[in-house]
Every structure is written in C-alpha cells, then in structure tokens.
C-alpha cells in the first residue's frame, strides 16, 4: 500500500511518518554506548575525588551509582515512544514537585531548608531534588512539542517555547537556585536550532535578553550579588575581598593551580585542601579537588569525558530517524555539557562562583541517579530506530 506524505511537512516529519508502519528493531551496537562509558568514567572519577577528603561520602556515592545504574537499566528498557507519550505528564508532575518544595506550610519533616534554600523533599533516609529530574522531563516535553510544531520557524513559536520553559525556570529560581535555572535557556536555544528555528529570531531574543539582564541585578539575592562583585574584584586584581566574599573563588584558583601537570597525590592534596578550608569541596568545588590531586591531566580527563558524552549524544541524534529522538538527544547532550562547562569555568575564575554541580562527579544522590536515567534515554533512542535509518 502506498503511503502518501504531504510535501508541505518538514523533511524530518515526512521521514518519520513514512516509516511509521515499519517495525522498530532493537540495535545493540549504537553510539549511546559512548555516553554510557563517559558517564561511568566521570562517576568513578567523582567517587575517587570525593574520597580524597570524605571517605564516608565516597562510599555513599558508590551506593548512589549502583542505584543510578539500576534505574538506568529500567529506563533504557522502555521504548522512546512511551517516553514521548508521557513527556508532558512527567513534566507536569515534576513542576508540581517544584512548587511543593516552595510552599511555606509544608512541614520540615518533608522539606527542610538548607542554607536558606528549599530544594529537597525528604523521603525517609533519601532526599529527592526535583530540580535535577526536571532537566530530563523538560527536554522530553520540549522534544515532543517541537517535533510536530512547524511554528518554531516563526518568532511567535520561539516565544511560546520560551514561555513554557520559564515555568520550571521560575520555580527553580525561587528555591533559590538561579544557577541551575539559567541552564535551560541556552539548552532551549540549541534545541530550537536543531528543530529548524530561524537564527535571526533567536538572535533577536538573545540580544533582548542581554540588554535586559542588567535590570535584574537589584532583584538578586545578597549572596548572588556578592558572587558577581567577587568576580569583578578577581578580574581587576583586587585582593581585598579574598578573605570575605572572594574567599571560595580565590581558594579554588590557588588549589587548582597547585596541582601542576600531574597532581600532588592523594595524601598531599587532602592535607592541602583541608588546610585551606575549601568550602563544598565534595560538591560544587569537586573539580578543584581533581585538579589538585591529578593536576592538569585530571582536569583534561574531565573535559575529554564530558566532550565524549556530548559527542555520543549528538551522534545518537544524527542517527535517531525521528524528530523526537533527534531533539531529545540534542537536548540531553547540550544540558550535560553546558553544566560541565559552567562548573569547571567557575572553579578556575572564568565565571562567578555558583552552586552548579559537576555532572556525574559532584556528590549527590538525586543528581547522579537522574543523570544515569537521562543517559538511559539516549540508549532507548539509539537502540530502537525505525528500519531504514540504520546509518
């Protein structure tokens, strides 16, 4: 039977509809193994780095890794069509969880503020951070929408995508977690380009955003303004803030540089980090520990593994055979690599210090488990392609 496909549809949609009646095959030899291998390398590197100063936390992180891989196996067994079908429901549930942590009347037994932030839901002995999972559910929902929305070729379509994205961004920023919130818009830009949005429309919106950005300064929290001021002082060579608002940034740069090319080794690095009282060395500042213990080679290893993850995700996208698979893989690769870039840049003084974690490496169960589930989505997309797209 001849399948008629309208020439007015985008080429990617014509290909997807033309192959709709073909039985998808499970393809085990695929590019998703590269992100899986990169994720495992980063996870093991993170456990070793955390163990430099916190042996107990390193053992817990190993447990989180095992849980994450089990969850990834379950997610990877699902068909990407099921993920597409439930994408908006998952995002809605996730958004409800983001709203839940902000409600002031929720008892501390469920949501306990930490350092003034409300980000975690206490589930027994485990703390769940909804903002970690929303990165995945948002990517899936946007991919499901863009695959069938030729309106992204219009400025109004781009504006609509931004409006939807601002919902989780706003909820995360109110926690407050502005650093994680700011990841979404650059990732959205990459996905819109992959969906066929016009560069001039994206340029107009980006220019407007940059022009309005300074107006947000008065609305920042005091600690957020302090980070910007510390960054300015660091660039201008003003060392007067190094014992105050610039303490964490100056210590991070000093310790990262102390590792040299090959690093100082475990004992010396541990002693040096403890002596300098580096805050959050097992979490936000874990890249400093890696640079101090393994030197430039350790830092390069993080970037090589991060680049391999993104490259593998983009290769999955190029061979997905469906618009949803392509856009979801692009979004996942971009989100992980952008987060890695921001974290490493802040630790060496290229960006203001923030609470951005290093994906797969920083300590944290919610982050590690959600990232492994995210990687499993890549495997689901890569291993179930419509016949005729085995490129």
N, C-alpha and C positions, 0 to 999 in steps of 0.2 A: 504494500500500500504506500502510495506516495505521500510524504509529509510536506505540506505546504508551509513555508515560513515567510512571513512578511519581510520584505526588504527594507521596510521602514524601521525595523528594530535594530538596535546596536549589534555589531557583529558577534560579540560575546554571547548575547542572548539568543541569537539565531543558532549558534553552535550548540548552546545548551538545550534549546527546545528540539533541535533536530536529533539530538542524542537521547531524548527523554525516554524513548521506548527501548533503549539498549540496556542490557543487564550490566550493572557496575561490577567490576572484578576487583578482588582483594589483591593488591600488588604489594608484596613484602619488600621487594628491592626498590626503595624510593629515597628521595632526598631528605625525608623527615628524620632519617637516622643521624644526619649531621647535627641538627639542633639537639637531638637526644644526647648524642655524645658530648656536645659542647655543654649542655646543661649538667651532665654528670661530672664533667671536668670542673666546672665552676662550683658545683655543690661540694665536691671533695676538697677543692682548694679552700673553700669557705670554712669547712669543718677544721682543717688544719690551721687556718689563720685564727679562728676563734679559740682553738686550743692553745694558742701561744700565750694567752693571758687568762683564759677561763676554761679550764679543762672540763668542769661540770657542764657548762653550757655547750661545749663541743659534743659531749655525749648526747645531750638532749637534741642538738641539731641533727645528729646522725639518726635519732629516732624519727624526727620530722621528715628526714629524707626518705626513710623507709615507708612512712605513711604516704608521702607525696608520690612515690613510685607506685604504690598500690592503687591509689586514687587515679593516677595517670593510666594504669592498665585498664581500669574500669571505664574511664572516659574514652580512651583510644578504641575500645571495642564498640563504641556507639557509631552509628552511621552519621555522617555530616548532615544528611537531610533532616535527622531528628534534631540536631543542634540548631539548624536553620528554623525549623518549625517552632521550636520553643524559645527562640532567642529573645523575643520581646517579653515573654512571660518571665524569663530568668532575669532580665534587666529590671522589670517592674518589681519583682521580689527583692532584688538586690538594692534598688532605690529605697524600698520600704525599710530595709535594714539600716541603710544610711540615715534615714530620717529617725529611726528608732533610737539610735545612739545619741541623738541631739535632744530628745525630749527631756526636759528638766525633771519631770516627776518619776522617771524610771529609777527604781532603787539601785543603790550602789552594788548590790549583790549581783546585778545583771550588767550594769555599765558603770565601771569605776574610773573616774577621771585620772589621768596620769600627766603630770607636769602641765596641768591646765587644759589638756586635750581629751575629748571624748571620741575615741576611735574603736574601742574594743567591746565586744559582747562576751561576757564570762559564761562559758558553757562547761560547768564542772571544773575540772583542772585545766581546761583548754580555753584560751582566749581567741576569739574569732574577730578578724578585722575586715569588715565588709568592703572597705575601700580597695583591698587587694583583689577580691573576686570581681568587683565591678569593672576592672580593667578588661577582663575577658568577656563578661556578659555584654559590655558596651560595644566591644569590637564585633561580636557576633550579631548584635542587633543592627548596627550600622551597616555591616556587610549584607545582611538580609534586606535592608531597606534600599541600599544603593544598587543592588543587583537588578532591581526592577523599577528604578526611578530615573528615567531619562531627564528628569528635571534638574539633575545636578549639572547639566550643561547650561542652566540658566542661573543668574545671580540669586534669584529667589530660592532656587533649590539648594544652593550652597548655604544661604542664610537659614533655611529650615534645618539643615543638618547641624549647623552651629547652635541653633536654638535648642534642639534635642540634647546636644552634648552639654549645654550649660546646666542642665538639670543635675546630673551627677557631679559636675564640676562645682556647682554652687554648694551642694550638700557636703562635699568633701572639704571645700574651703572653709565652711562654717565649723568644722570639727575643733580647732582649725588644722588643716593640712594643705596649705597653699602649694607646697612643693609637688605633691602628688597630683593635685588638681591641674597644675599647669602642663602636665604631660599630655593631656587629652587633645588639646587644640593642635599642636604640631603633628600628632599622630593622625588626627582627623584630616589635616591638610594632605598628608601622604596618601591616605585612603581616597580622598576626593580626586587627586591626580590620577590614581590607578583606576578610578571609576569613570574618568573622562571629563572631569570638570575643566573649565577653561582657566588657564593660568592667569589671565588678566583679571578674572573675578576674584581669584584667591589673592592676587597682588593688591587689589583694591581693599579687600577686607583686612589683609595683613598690615597694610600701611595705615589704615584707620585705627587698628588695634594698637600699633606702636605709637601713634600720635596721642591716643587717649591714655596710654599706660601711665605716664607721669601723674595723671589726675587721681590715680588710685593710691598714691603714696600716703596721703593723710588718713586713709581708711585702714592701713596696715596695722597689725598688732605691734606693740613696742619692741618685742624681740625680733620681728621681721625688719623693722626699720633699723635696729641695731646691726643686723647682719649686712644690710646694704652699706651702712656707714663704715663698718669694719672693712668691707671690701674696698671702699673708696680710700680709706686710710692705708690699706695694704698696697694698693696701686701707686699711691702718691709717696710711699715710703715713710709714712707717719707711724712710728713705733710706740707712740704714747698709749695706744689702745690695746697693746699686746697683753697686758695683764688684766684687761677688762673685757669689753665686747669682742676684742680681736684675739682672745686667748686661744680658743679652739682652732681657729684658722692658722695662727702663727705656729702653734704646736704641730699641727698636721703637716705643714710645709717642712718644718725642721726635721721631723721624724721621717717623713717620706724621703727626703734628700739624704738622710744619714745612712740609708741602706746601700748607697752607691750602686754599683752594677750588679753584684752577685748577692748582696744582702749581708746581714750580720749573724744569721743563725738564730735558732730558737731562744736559747738562754739569754744572749745579749740583747736581742730585740725585746724580749719580755721585760727584762730589767729596765731598759731604756724607756719603754712605753709607760711602765708603772711609775718610774721616777718623774717623768714629765706630766703625769696625771692627765693623759689624753682622755677627754670625755667621749663616751659612746664608742669605745674602740672596737667593740664586738659587733656594732650595728652600723650606724651611719659612716663611721670612720674606719671600717674594716680594710679599705684599700690602702690606708696608711700602714696598717699592720703588715699587709702583704709586701708593700714597697720596702718597709724597714727590714723585714725578715728575709725576703728573697730579692730585694733590690730592683733594679730596672728590669731584670729578666722576669721577675714575678709580675710587675705591672704590665709588661708586654704580654705575658701569658693570659692575663685577664682580658686584654683587648683582642688578642687573637681568638680566644674562645668566644667572646661576645660577637666579633665580626663573623665567625663561623656560624654562630646561631642565626644571625640576621641573614647571611648569605643563603643558608639552608632554607630558611623560611621563604625568601624571595624565589628560590628555585622551586619550592613547593607551589608557590603562587603561579609561576610561569607554566607549570605542568598540570594545574588543577583541572582544567577542562570545563569549569563552571565559573560564573561570575562570583557567586558567593564564596567558593573556595579560594579564588584568587584574592578577593578583597579581605577575607578573614586572615589569610596567611600574611598578606602585606601589613595589615594592622598589627598582628602579633609580633612580627619581626621588628617593626618600627617601634612599638611600645617598649619592648625589652631593650633594644639598642639605645633608644633615647634615654631611658632610665639609667643605663650603664654609663652613658656619656656624661650625663649631668652629675652623677655621683662622683666619678673619677675627676671631673673638672673642678668640682668644689673642693676636693681634698688637696689639690695642688695649686689652689689660688686663682683659677681661671673664672670661677663663678662664686657668688656669695655662699657661705656655709648654709646648708639647709638640712632638713631631716630626711632627705632622699636616701633610700637604701640601695645597696648594690645587688641587683637581681641574682638569685641563686647563692649568693655569697654571704650577705649580711645575716645575722642571727634573727630568727623569727619563724614560727611555725606556719602562721597564716600565709605569709609571703611565699615560703618555699613550697608549700602544698599547692597553692593556687598557681604558681609558676609551672609546676610539673603538670598540673591539669591543663594549663594553657598549651604546653608543649605536646600533650597528647592530642589536642585538637588538630595540630599540624599533622600528626601521624594519621588521624582519621581522614583528613582531607587528602593526604598523599596516597594512602593505601586503597582508597575507594574512588577511582576515577572512572568516568564513563568510557566505554570502549571506543576506540578511535582517537584517544588522546594520550596514548602511551608514548610520549615523546622521548 
